[in-house]
Amino acid sequence: MLLGTPIIAARTLESMEYSNNGKFAVLYDFGNYRDFEKKISLFIQQYSMGKDMVASDITTVSKLFDPQRNINELLNVIDNI
């Protein structure tokens, strides 16, 4: 879950990065519909547990994508060009 929204995605380099290696999303093997089905079923079974984790995840994600932090990172890159 990300900010209270259930997320399911195929496991790719991008989804691994944005989901913090699957911590903030349910990832299934790319192109594997059986794994997709299994992960959805597992998510439904564990949904109430996932809701409890949302509060701590919101804080973590908001720090990762903080606008000021992104501006500072961009300025740092520009300064090092």
C-alpha positions in Angstrom: 0.0 0.0 0.0 1.1 3.5 -0.8 -0.5 6.3 1.1 -3.5 4.0 1.8 -3.9 2.9 -1.8 -3.3 -0.8 -2.6 -0.6 -1.1 -5.3 0.1 -4.2 -7.4 2.7 -4.1 -10.2 4.8 -6.4 -12.3 8.3 -6.8 -10.8 10.6 -4.6 -12.9 13.6 -2.5 -12.1 11.4 0.6 -12.0 8.7 -1.0 -9.7 11.4 -2.3 -7.4 12.9 1.2 -7.1 9.6 3.0 -6.5 8.2 0.4 -4.2 11.4 0.2 -2.1 12.0 -3.4 -3.2 8.4 -4.4 -2.8 7.9 -2.8 0.6 5.2 -0.4 -0.6 3.6 -2.6 -3.2 2.7 -6.2 -4.0 4.9 -7.2 -6.9 4.3 -10.2 -9.1 6.5 -11.9 -11.7 6.3 -10.0 -15.0 4.0 -11.9 -17.5 3.0 -14.6 -14.9 -0.7 -14.4 -14.6 -0.7 -17.2 -12.0 1.6 -15.2 -9.7 -0.6 -12.1 -10.3 -3.7 -14.1 -9.2 -1.8 -15.5 -6.2 -0.6 -12.0 -5.1 -4.1 -10.5 -5.4 -5.5 -13.4 -3.3 -2.7 -13.0 -0.7 -3.3 -9.2 -0.6 -7.0 -9.7 0.0 -6.2 -12.1 2.9 -3.7 -9.7 4.5 -5.5 -6.4 3.7 -6.4 -5.6 7.4 -2.8 -6.2 8.4 -1.7 -3.9 5.5 -4.0 -1.1 6.7 -2.2 -1.1 10.0 1.2 -0.6 8.3 0.0 2.4 6.3 0.5 5.0 9.0 4.3 4.3 9.2 4.6 3.9 5.5 3.0 7.3 4.8 5.8 9.0 6.8 8.5 7.0 5.1 7.2 7.7 1.6 6.5 11.4 2.3 10.2 11.8 3.3 11.3 10.0 0.1 9.3 12.3 -2.1 9.5 15.5 -0.2 9.4 18.4 -2.7 12.1 20.4 -0.9 14.3 17.3 -0.8 13.8 16.8 -4.5 14.7 20.5 -5.2 17.9 20.1 -3.1 18.9 17.0 -4.9 18.3 18.7 -8.3 20.3 21.8 -7.2 23.1 19.5 -6.1 23.2 17.8 -9.5 23.3 21.1 -11.2 26.1 22.4 -9.0 28.2 19.3 -9.9 27.8 19.8 -13.6 
